[in-house]
Amino acid sequence: MTQRRLLASPAYLGLSAQAKALITLLQRHWTPAGPVGFGVRQAEQEIPCSRTLAMRVFNELVEAGFIVLVDESLFCSRTQSKTRTWRLTWMPCWNNKAPSNEWEKPKLSILTGLKTIPVALPQVSNMDHCSH
């Protein structure tokens, strides 16, 4: 079940439709046992969308503070491959730590000429919050 405060938050309401779909897909795969393994290829199939859009949607959720990369993907034809793994910041961590809720934390903006660039405030690394 997704929290009402998350669903009503400006951070969530400002997401694209595909990012909202990806949040639901990621939560469906969440377990208290460890980070969520979910990759671009899987997002392409389940949203559905193009590879480029799937990559953009993952970046959108990272920038908004909803997900944090735990482990990068690895593909090797001779050894076992693995998908990217993510920590969902609105869900408890696998080592019984409370959600970090980065999506609730304020973001700074830097005005550069005519462009405003969002800048996340310094955060605790994913390894500091949830260790393996």
N, C-alpha and C positions, 0 to 999 in steps of 0.2 A: 504494500500500500504506500502510495506517495503522499508525503506530508502536505496538508493544505497550505501551510505557510510557504512551502516551496512553490506550489502551483500558482499561488497568488502573488509571488514576488516579482518585482521589476526585472530581475535577472532572468527568470524563467519566461515571463511574458515577452521579453525582448528577443527570445530565441526564434530561429527559423522553424518551420513546421518539421523539417527533417531532423533538426537537433532535438526537438521534443519527442519525435518518434524514437530516436536513438537512446534518449534517457530511459524510455520505457523498455526498450530491448535490453539495455545494460542492466537495469534493475531485475528483469526477468531472469538473467543469468547470475545474479548476485547470490552468494552463500556466505555464511559466517566463517567458512573454512579457509578463504583466501581471496586474492584479487580476482577480478572478472577477466577472463580471457575472451576477447572479442576483437576481431580485426576488420580491416577495411573491406576485404572480400566478403565477409559475412554481412557487413552493413550494406554493401551493394545489393546483395540478394534479399535481405529482409526489409529494407526501407521501402521499396527498391529505388536505386539511383545509380548514377555513373560513379566510376572510381574517383574521379576528380571531386565530385560533390561529396562523396563519403569521406574523403580526406579532409575537405573543408569543414564538414560537420564535426568531426572529431576535434579539429582545431578550435572550432567555435565553443565546444563544451569545455575544453581546457582553458581557453581565455576567459570564459565566464565563471570558472572556478567550480564546475560540477564534477569534473574528473581530473585525476592526476595519473600520469604514466608511471607504472611500477617497473615493468620490464619491457624492453623493445622486442619486436618480432625478430625471428631468425629463420632463414630458409637456407637449407643445404641439402642437395640431392643425395649426398652420401650419408648424412647423419639425420637424426630426427629434427624436424622443424617445430617451431613454436610460434604461437600468436602473441600479439601484444597483450599485456595485462594492465588493468586499470583499477585504481581505488576510486570508488564512488564517494564523494565527499559528504553526501547527505545520508549515507548508510554507515552503521558501525563497522569498524575495522575487524579483520579476522582475529586479532589478538584481544578482543573485547574492549577496545578503546572506543570512546564516543565518536560520533561523526565530527569531522573538522569544519564542515559547512563553509568552505572558502567562498561559495557563491553568495553568501551573506555579507562578506567583508567588502568594505568600500574600495573602489578603484580610483586611482588618480588619473587625470588627463593632462597631457602636455600639449600646449598650443604651439604649432610650428607653422608659421605663415598662415595659410588658409585651412590647414588640416589639423584636426584634433586626434591625437593618438592615445588610446587608453593604455594605461600602465598599471599593472597589478602592484599592490604594495608588497614588500618583502614577505615571504611566507616561509613557514617551516617546511623543510624538504619532506617528501613522502617517506623517506627512510626514518626521519625523526619522529613522525607521527605514528607510523605503523611499521614496525620492524618485522622481518620474516621470522 
